[in-house]
Amino acid sequence: MGLKLFGWRKHKTESEAAAPPKRLLIPFSNTHDDRDALRFAAEMAQVFDAHLTVLCLVETPRSVGLESCPLTRLHEGELVAAAAREIAEEIGVHHLETVIRPAHHCGYAIVSAAEEYQTDLLFITARYRNGKARPVLDDTVEVVLRKARCQVWLYGAPQEEE
């Protein structure tokens, strides 16, 4: 597994650059890579005594309004949030918040949540789609990297050679 840090802030003073993050955000969908990334983010939250917010998104079609998301889909989100709380409990994180939110596009929902919770550092699992010449990041990650106003850490496994 590897991490890569992306930051788009301009003109930081030295004191801002040296300040440890106090609010961390991680979107979580209970995949193997997401569980590893959550463990890492939870350990980072402990080290910096930071507040960790776990965002469990429930994707809904555009034909369905966000406020009328089916209860079965929200229940799936609650199961994912319970898995996240279990992982955080194993590690011993005290400042954890889980948020279940319906979304039409996960990338924009993550960026919106990062602004809403005044996130200093956002962890996201790098997911790839097959490009013509080489694998490229999926739409969600690309939107987050382009639009997020906080630092973003990509967490991902090296691509397996075919």
Steps between C-alpha positions, in 0.01 A plus 500: 500500500613852437402854578534806286427851628335763282453858618376797302523777759681813389732725698518311827694650782752280676281471811206378289712241325634364830161482674380142545157415357214522750210381283536191281242366254493162329231368264439135585327225302627191690730362231832341594696810397254727683543299820880534475471874430262542797746324729774736383275808537395388849863463604573847359205640696644350817848636435375854435209480747277595207128452441430230238184511290409189302275576205281212381341598171191333359490554126153564360390550139434856387135410445462459879524807720760492777236560766297201376781246495360148555528374858663176382788700351536704821505175697792381285677825587437434869661155469807659340512760779480223762800328338691830513416547869617145571838565334542827691409326825769235437759774466364705790398824328298728728414792270304320227187606319324294233278675247264321262404713205317430173676637193453518124875528434742390771781735398295816541345368824848440645615851407182648649548303824865609521390864487208444738717334767794741444733211425876550518593165348292269281593133449362325194566158354641518148282305261587451137317435175669352199616760253620427148870518579504471878263504798368843600333620820123467511265800478443528876870533580558742212218728620632495857855582389377786282241655731603435863643804678685294758794265474413159355683174566450225246523153646539208265663172414751475218342386176554134425671427172310280259 
